[in-house]
Amino acid sequence: MCKVLMPIKPEYAEQILAGTKTFEYRKTRFKRNNVDAIVIYVTSPVMKVLGEVELLDTLEDSPKNIWRKTSHNGGINKRLFDKYFEGKNKAIAYVLGGVKRYSKEKTLKDFNINYYPQSFVYLD
């Protein structure tokens, strides 16, 4: 099993860490099938790694069907969801589980990452 480090905007990261956002939307799916956790890198202005969340499942369907299945805990409104997936015929929703907030915040350098990841980085 492995983890991925994923940049997430502060408002969504806080929802995940609070356990209220249980789906993370993306346009592309991980190529590896053995990902079991997402390490949360909170983007600007925070720019810190604050915790991780268990990855339970991956849903892949049309944006319309993904919204229907996940909107109750997606942490985003329909207008922003539609804007994010505009022109796409496929949407990914990562199903999130147990959350572990780190007692001490970390930096990208703590994970031997010396650049800002645009999408995600596998951590082996």
C-alpha positions as CSV (number, residue, x, y, z in Angstrom):
1,M,0.0,0.0,0.0
2,C,1.1,3.6,-0.5
3,K,0.1,7.1,0.2
4,V,-0.2,10.2,-2.1
5,L,0.5,13.7,-1.1
6,M,-2.2,15.9,-2.5
7,P,-2.5,19.8,-2.6
8,I,-5.9,20.9,-1.3
9,K,-7.2,24.4,-0.9
10,P,-7.4,25.5,2.8
11,E,-11.2,25.6,3.0
12,Y,-11.6,22.1,1.7
13,A,-8.6,20.7,3.7
14,E,-10.2,22.0,6.9
15,Q,-13.5,20.3,6.0
16,I,-11.6,17.0,5.4
17,L,-9.7,17.3,8.7
18,A,-12.9,18.1,10.5
19,G,-14.5,15.0,9.0
20,T,-17.4,16.9,7.2
21,K,-16.1,16.5,3.7
22,T,-15.9,12.8,2.8
23,F,-15.5,13.0,-1.0
24,E,-12.6,14.7,-2.8
25,Y,-13.2,15.5,-6.4
26,R,-10.6,15.2,-9.1
27,K,-10.4,15.1,-12.9
28,T,-7.9,12.3,-13.1
29,R,-7.6,9.0,-11.2
30,F,-4.5,7.6,-9.5
31,K,-2.7,5.3,-11.9
32,R,-1.8,3.0,-8.9
33,N,-4.5,0.9,-7.4
34,N,-2.8,0.4,-4.0
35,V,-3.2,4.0,-2.6
36,D,-4.7,3.7,0.9
37,A,-4.3,7.3,2.2
38,I,-4.0,10.9,1.1
39,V,-1.6,13.2,2.9
40,I,-3.1,16.6,2.9
41,Y,-0.8,19.5,1.8
42,V,-2.8,22.7,2.4
43,T,-2.1,25.2,-0.4
44,S,-1.4,28.9,-0.1
45,P,-1.4,30.8,2.2
46,V,-1.0,27.9,4.7
47,M,1.5,25.8,2.7
48,K,1.9,23.1,5.3
49,V,1.1,19.4,5.6
50,L,-1.5,19.1,8.3
51,G,-2.6,15.5,8.3
52,E,-3.8,12.5,6.3
53,V,-7.1,10.8,5.5
54,E,-7.8,7.1,4.7
55,L,-8.8,6.4,1.1
56,L,-11.8,4.0,1.2
57,D,-12.8,3.8,-2.4
58,T,-12.7,5.6,-5.8
59,L,-15.9,6.5,-7.7
60,E,-15.7,7.2,-11.4
61,D,-18.7,8.2,-13.4
62,S,-20.2,11.1,-15.3
63,P,-20.2,14.4,-13.4
64,K,-24.0,14.3,-13.2
65,N,-23.9,10.9,-11.5
66,I,-21.0,11.7,-9.2
67,W,-22.8,14.8,-8.0
68,R,-26.0,12.8,-7.4
69,K,-24.0,10.2,-5.3
70,T,-21.7,12.6,-3.4
71,S,-23.1,16.1,-3.1
72,H,-24.3,15.5,0.5
73,N,-20.7,15.4,1.8
74,G,-18.7,16.9,-1.1
75,G,-18.0,20.2,0.6
76,I,-18.7,22.2,-2.5
77,N,-21.8,23.8,-4.1
78,K,-23.3,22.7,-7.4
79,R,-22.1,25.8,-9.3
80,L,-18.5,25.3,-8.3
81,F,-18.7,21.6,-9.0
82,D,-20.1,22.2,-12.5
83,K,-17.4,24.8,-13.1
84,Y,-14.7,22.4,-12.1
85,F,-15.9,19.6,-14.3
86,E,-17.1,21.8,-17.2
87,G,-16.5,20.1,-20.5
88,K,-15.6,16.8,-18.9
89,N,-17.5,13.6,-19.4
90,K,-15.8,11.8,-16.5
91,A,-15.5,12.8,-12.8
92,I,-13.6,11.1,-10.0
93,A,-14.7,11.2,-6.3
94,Y,-12.3,9.8,-3.8
95,V,-14.2,8.3,-0.8
96,L,-12.5,9.5,2.4
97,G,-12.5,7.7,5.7
98,G,-10.7,8.2,9.0
99,V,-8.7,11.4,9.5
100,K,-5.4,11.8,11.3
101,R,-4.5,15.4,12.0
102,Y,-0.7,15.7,12.8
103,S,0.2,17.0,16.2
104,K,2.9,19.1,14.5
105,E,2.5,20.5,11.1
106,K,5.0,19.4,8.4
107,T,6.5,20.9,5.3
108,L,7.0,19.4,1.8
109,K,10.7,19.0,2.7
110,D,9.7,16.6,5.5
111,F,8.6,14.3,2.6
112,N,11.7,15.0,0.5
113,I,9.6,17.1,-1.9
114,N,11.4,20.2,-3.2
115,Y,8.7,21.5,-5.5
116,Y,5.1,22.5,-5.4
117,P,3.0,19.5,-6.6
118,Q,0.3,20.4,-9.1
119,S,-1.9,17.3,-8.8
120,F,-0.4,14.7,-6.4
121,V,2.8,12.9,-5.6
122,Y,3.1,9.2,-4.7
123,L,4.8,8.6,-1.4
124,D,6.5,5.2,-1.2
